[in-house]
Amino acid sequence: MSSFGIWIWICTLGFPQQGVADTEKLHHPDVHASYYQNYLKGLSIPELRAAYDDEAVAFRQQRLIAEAYLYKARLAKDSFEVARAFDFAARLYDTETNLSYADSVILYSQNCGDYTYPALGYMLKGYYYYESGAYVKSLKAYYKAYDLARLNRNREQEIEISQALGAFQNRWGNYSKAIEIYENHIAYLQSRPDFETEYLEDYLITLHNLQLAYQRAEEYEEADRLIEIGLNKTLSTPDRLFFYDFLHSNGVNEYYLGHFEKAERLLKEALPAISEDLSVVSVSYYYLGQIAKKSGDNSLAYDYFKKIDSVYSLNQEVYPELKGVYTYLIGYNKNRQNPDKELYYTRRALAVDSVINANKLFVTDSYLNQVEKPRLLEEVNSARKALQKKYRKQILGYSLLVLMVLFAGLFISSRSKRKQLFLSQSATSVVGKRFSNDEEVTEPVLTEEIKTVLLHRLQKFEEGEAFLDPELSLFGLAKDLNTNSAYLSRVINEVKGINFSNYINELRVQHLLKKLEDDPQLQYYKIQALGEEVGFKRAYSFSKAFERKVGEKPSNYLKQLRSVES
């Protein structure tokens, strides 16, 4: 249907009755929510927009505001405001729901005359498709957004989308195209009169991506030149951790130039400072493992590659070298006749390979070729049957033990103590093996009772300020909550809809927004200092988390706050 046809359909038949969420999800049992809903009904559309933009409001209140906004917009038969209501809602729910609302943004903003729409709807789709691992769909959405941004002459959207497209080209092996995108973007940034004050962060990020593209294209001398520029430029910024990003890249480049001792030294120097960025940590372990292999220390190489698998368990981030990592881990355990671990790493290899092939990543032949892959699948099936028989006996024995402990607990413990006992003992007994960060054979069983207890503990955690600790990790928090990292990670993913890193970052950003309201002096802090106030080690990580939560960069947000104050 054409844009004009959609517009006629809307005007004739009215708006499709897609709600912002199910009524049950939006209604809350507490009295305050009921009063708040009635209060919102009395607000105008501009007042509701201002209420939504007030980041001091609670997350679920934002959902109620979005619902009220949609109701008012439909009542006014204003398709553009309906689109804006879905834009608000498309940042508040799970990925599937947000994608649905992004479609509604596109539908209702056709021919609206606003230069940010409907490109913004396609940008949202690109972002959430990428988050869910649907890279092909994400790329198509971003290309559509880019075409619309250019049509509307929205330069800011063009810049943001071009960065995403450059990342795709790097990911898929089209390095010459990635280089072209990044060089054009750098030229534009340097042409701006306020380059040094407003765009230096964007410049450093793009410069880093550009040298990575040159590395991938095996043009190491040019990458080396750009890294030197980056190292020198970062010395003039307050964010010292940009320096360590380039130092890490310098280590990688020295590896490809054959200077292994220097590469190892640089990678180890950068590693403590970049520990928050799991993807970069994983890459560091890869090259340190490769250096260990070249020096003949296969045991050390294996240790590094096991750490890579641990990181992959947390962030599920696929990069080209990951295939070789699992090939090594499989072969290492096969040579040492360790079938349990060989099976585990074979499963991981197949999972990584399926992600790569499903999304056409890196445009190279699968390392599990047509001969090898069926053999591995056959091994997985036969080994799985043997393991099932083995662990069925173990689980039966452990289950009887747990039942005896629980039965005794009925006579000696209160209900709350029984829950704690069940949670802590389940982590070590029910599945027959303790989960560790570097090896596992079976998935831990997460019962509803364990989930309920963990959610209660997470609520207590959120009410405090422990998330401001810059050294906080998944494993550390799991220990504090008297559980294991496997359970904690699954509960956060399933209930919160985000991974552990994003969960902590959102808590930190929300805390900062409240602090900005209470203490206006913070509005004049540097970006690095603001991030450090709430536990971020790197200005880049803070900016990324802030934009994800608020919808705009912290520099722009602070500028608006200062203009209101003045």
N, C-alpha and C positions, 0 to 999 in steps of 0.2 A: 504494500500500500504506500502511495506517495505521501510526502509530508503534508501536502495540501489536502489529500484524502483523509489523513488522520485528523487534521484540524476540523474538517467538515463533519467527520464522524463524531468527534467530541462535542462540537457545538449542537449537533442534532440529537444525539442520544444521551448526552451527559457523560460524566466521568465514570470509567470502570470503577467498581467499588472494591478496590484493593485497599485493605487496611494497613496501618503501620505495624500492627502486630495483632495476634489473637487477643480477644477481649480478656480472656482469663489471664494471659501473661501480663497485661497492662494494669489490671486491677489488683490492688494490694490490700491485705486485710487490715492494716493499721489505719487508725482514724485520720492521721495526718494526711495520708495519701488521698483519702476521700475529700477532705477539705481542700487540698491543693488542686484536685481536679475541678472542683466547683469554682475555685479562685481563677483558674486558667480560662474557664468559659467566659469570664467577664472581660478578658483582655482582647485588645485589637490585634490585628496581624503584626503591625510594627512592634507592639509591646511584647508579643510572643517571640518575635525575632530577637529582641533585646534580651529577653529572659533566657532563650536558648544560648545566646552568645556569652552569657554570664557563666564563666567556668566554675564559679563557686557553688553552683547548684549540683546536687548529687546526680549520679549517673542515671538512676531510674527516674528521677525527675525530668531529665532531658528527654527520656522516652515519652513521658506524659505530655511534655511540651510539644514534641513532634506530633503526637496524636491530636492534640488540640489545634495545632497549626493546620494540619490536614483537614480537620473538620471545618475550620473557618474558611480555608481556601476553597473547599468544595461548595460551601454555602454561598461564597461570593462568585462562584463559577469563574475563578481566575486560574487558568491553566498554568501560568508561570509560577504562581505561588504554590500550586499543587506540586509542581516540579521541585520547588525549593523545599517543601515539606518532606518529600521523599529523599531529597539530598541530605537533609538533617538526619532522617531515619537510617540512611544507608551507611552510617558510621557507628551504629549503636547495637547491632545484633550480630549473629553468627554469619559466617561467610556466605552461606547459601541464601540467607534472607537478605543480606546486604546486596548481593548480586541481583536479586529480584527487584529490590528498590532502585538500583541503578538503572535497570530497564525502564522503570516508571519515570525516572528523571529524564531519560532520553525521550520517551513517548510524549510527556506533557510539555517539554521545552522546545518542541519543533516550531520553528519560525517565531520564537518569542522575542527576538530582537536584542537579547542580552548577549554580549560577546563572550561570556564564559560558558554558555550553554549552547547546544547539548554536549559539547566536547567534554565537560566535566563529568557527565554521566558515563561516557566511554572511558575516561581516565579511572573512574571508580571501578569499572568492570575490569580494566587492565590490572589494577592493583590487586583486587580480590581473586581474580583468576591466577595471578602470580603467587599469591599467598597460598592458594590451594594446590599449587603445582601444575595447573593447566596452562603450560607455557605457550602453546600454540594459540589458544584462545586469547591469552593475555596479549600476545604480540599483535594479533588482529585488532583487538580493541584499542591498543595504543596507536596503531597506524591510523585508524578511523579518527581517533581523538586529534592526532597531529594534523590530518587534513582539515578538520573543522577549525582547529586553532589558527591555522594559516589563513583559512577563508575569512575568519573573523578578525584577523590581524592581532591576535592575542599573543604578544611576544613572550610574556611570562609563562603561559601554558606551553608554547613551543619549546622553550628552554627546558622546562621540567620533563616534557615528554621525550625530547631528544636525548636526555640523560638516560631515560629508561630504555630507549631504542638502542643506544650505544651499548648498554649492559647486555642486551639480547645479542647483539652482533658479536660481542666478546665471548658470550656463553656459547654461541653456536658456531664459532670458528670463522666468521666473516670479519677478520681482523682489519682488512683494508677499509671496509665500510665503517667499522667502529672508529678507526683512526680519523677518517674524514669527518665523522660526526663530532668527535671530541675536539679536533683542531678548529673546526668552525665555531664551536661553542667558546673555546678559549679566545679566539679572535674577537668574538662579540663582547665577551666580558672585559677584555683589555681596552676595548673602544669606549667603554662607559666612563664618564667623567668622575663618577664616585666609585671606581673600581677598587681602590685600596681600602675604602671604608666599608662599603656595602657588599662587595662581591668577592672579597679575598677568600672566604671559606669555600664558595662555589668553585673558584679558580683552582684551589689546592685539590679539591675532590676530583675535578675534571682532569687536572694534570696527572694525578695518581692513576686514574683510569686510562689515560692516554699512554703512560709508560707501560702499563700492564698489557695494553693492546700491542705495543711494539715488542714486548717480551714474547707474547703468544705468536707473533709473526716472525720470531727468531731474529729480530733486528736489535741485538743486544747493545750495540754501541750507541744507538739513538736512545734506547731506554736508559742507558747509563747517563747520558747527557741530561735527560729530563729529570732523572732522580737527583742529580746534583743541583739542578735548579730548585727542585722541591725542597731539598734539605736546607739550602740557603734561605729560601723564602720563608720556611716555617720558623726560622730563628727570629723573624720580625713579628711573629704572632704570639699572643698570650697562651695559645693552646700548644703545649710542648708535645702532646701526644700525636699531633700531625707529623712531627719530626720522626717519631718512632714508626709511623706507617711507612714513611719513605725509607727509613733504616731497614725495615723488614724487606722492602722491595729491593733494596741494595743487596741484601744477603742473597735473595733469590737470583738476582742478575749475576752476582759473582759466581754462583753455582754454575750457571749456564756458560759463563766465560771460563770455567774450569779451575777457578781459584777456590778450592774446597775448604781449606783452612780458614781463609778470610770469610767465606760464606757462613761457615759454622759459627764463627765468632760474632758476626753481625746478627745472625738469626737469634742467637742466645741473648745478645744484648737487648734486642727489641722485644723478645717474648714476654717478660714480666709486665711491660707497659701496655701490651695489646691483649692482655689476658681476657678482657671483657668481650672482645670480638671473636667468637668461637670459630667462625669461618677462617679468619686469618691465622688463628692458633692452629687449626687443622693443617693448613698449608705449611706452616712452620715445621710442624712435626713431620710432614711428608719429606721436606728437603733435608731435615736432620736425619731422617731414616735413610734417605738415599745416600747421604754422605757416609753414614755408618756402613751401609752395604758396600760402598766402593772401598772402604778401608778394611773390609773383611770381617767386620763385627756384626754378624747376622743376628745374634741375640739382642744387641742394642737396637738394631733396625726393627726387629720384631716388637720390641717394647714401644718404640715410637709409633709403629703402625697400629698396635692395639689401642693406643691413646686416640688415634684418628677415628677408630671405630667407636670409641666412647663419645667423642664429640659428635659423630654422625647420629648416634642414638638421641642426642639432645636437640640438634638443630635440623636434621634431615636435609642438609645442604649438599647437593651433588656438584662436584667439579671434576674436570677430565681425569686428573691423576688418581681419583678414588678407585677407578677400575683396577689399576695396577696394584694398589694397596691390598685389595681383597685377593687378587691372584697370588700375591706373596704370602698372605696369611694362610690361605688354603694350602699352598705348597709346603709351607713351613711345618704345619701340623700333620700333613700327610706323610712327610719324610720322617716325622717322629712318632708315627703311628698313634695319633691322638684323634680318634674318629669323632668324639663328641664336639671338639672344637672345630674340626674340619667341616663337620655338618653345619655348625652354627655359622661359620664364615661363608660357606657355600650358599646358605640361605640369604645372607646379607648381600653376597655378590649378585645373586639373581634379582633381589629387590632393587639394587642400584641399577642393574642393567635394564630392568623393566622401566624404570623412571626415565633413563636416558633414551631408550628406544621409543617409548610412548610419546615423548615430547621432542623427538628428533634432536636431542642435545648433542652438540660438539661435532655433528655431521661426520663421524668416523665409524668404521665397521665395529660391530659389537665384539668385545673381547671374548664373549661367550658365543662362538660361532655355531654354525648349523650342526656341526659334529659334536662339539663339546657340550653345548647346552642340553641336548636330550640326555647325555650321559650323566650330567650333574643332577638333572631332575629325577632320573631313575635312582641315583644314589640317595637323594633326599627322601624319596618315597620309601625305599627299603630300610634306610637308617631310621626313619621316623617310626616305622612299625616296631623295630627292635627297641627303640627308646621308650615308646609308649608302653610296651610290656614291662620294661625295667622300672619306669617311674610309676606305673599303676600300683605295683607292689609297695613302692616307697610311700606314695600318697596315702594308700590304705593304712599303713602303719602309723604315719604321722597324724592322719585324721583321727584314729583311735586315741592317740596320745592327747591330741587337742581336746577331744570330747571328754576325756577323763579330767583334764585340767579345768575345763569349763564346768563340769559337774561338781568338782570340789569347790570351785569358785562360788557356786550358788549358796554355800553355807558360810563362806568366810569373807565375802566382799559385797559391797554395794553395787548398784547398777552401773554407776559411772566408772568404778574401778574395774568391773568386768569388761567394759568396753575397752579400756586402756590395755588390759591384759591380752584381750583378743587381738587388738591392733598390733601390739609389739611382738606377740608370739607368732601371729600369722605371717609376719614379714620374714621369719626365719624357718618356719616349720611347714606351713600348709603346702607349699609347692615343692618341698623336698630339697631345695637349694636356696641359699641366700643370694639375692640379686647383687651384683657388683658392677662397677662402672666400666669394667673391661671384658667381662665375659658373662654369658647367660645361655642356658639351653632351653628353658621354658619360660613362658610369660607368667608373672605373678598373678594370682587370683585376687581381683579387687571386688570385694563384696559391698553391698549397699550399706552395711553397718560400718565398715571401715571408712567408706566414702563420707558418711554422715559425720563421723567423729573428726575426720580430717577437715571437712568444711567448717566445722565449729572452731577448730584450732586455727584455721586460716583466717577466720573472721576476727579472732582475738589478735592474730598477727597484724592484720590490716589496721586495727584500732590503735596499735602502738606505732613506734617509729623505727623498728628494727630494719625495715626495708631501706633506710637511709645509709646503712653500712655499705661502703663501696666494695668491701671484700665479700659481701653476701653471695653465696653460691647455692645451687640446688641441693647439693649434698649437705652443706652446712645447715640449711633451713630444715631439711628432712631430719637431721639429727636433733635439732632444737624441738621439732614437733613430735619426736619419738616415733618416727616411721622410717621408711626407706625412700630413696630417690625415685624408684620406679612408680610406687603408689602416688607420691606427691606430684610427679610430672603428669601422670594420667589424669588425676583429679583436676589439675589446673587446665589441662588441654580440653577435657570433656565438659567441665562445668563452666569455666571462664571463657573457653573458646579461643585461647591464645596460649603460646608457649611460655615457659617459666621466665625467660628473659624479658619478653614484652609485658608480662604480668607485673614484674617488679618495676619496670620502667614506667608503666602507667600509674602505679601507686606513687612513684616519685614525682612525676609531672603533676598529678592531681594535688599532691602536697605542696608543690611549688606555687601552683596557681592560688592556693589559699594564702600562702605566705606573701605573695605579691599584693594581695588584697589587704592584708593586715599591716604590711610594712612597705609603704610606697618607695622607700629609699632603695629597695632591691631593684626597682625599675632601671636604675642607673648602673647596675653591675654589668661587667663584661659577661659574654655568653659562657666562657670557661668557668668564671667564678660562680655564676648562677647554677650551672650543672653540678659543680662541686658541693654547693650548698645542700643538694639533695642526693648525693651519693654517686654521681656520674664521674668517671675518671676522664672521659674524653668529651671535648666540646662537640665533636661530630656525632657521637652516640646520643648525646643529650639533644642536639638539634633534630636528629632523625626521630627520636622518641617523642619529642614535643610536637613536631609536625604531624606525626601519626595520630596523636591524641587530640590536638587542638585544630588541626587543619591548616595551619600556617606556620612559617618559621618563627622562632623565638624573637629574632631581630625585628620582624614586622610587628609582632604582637606587642613587644615592649615599646616600639615607636608609637603605636596607637594609644597605649596606656599613658605615655608621657604627654601626648597631645591632649588627652582628656584632662590630665592633672593641670596642665598649663592653661 
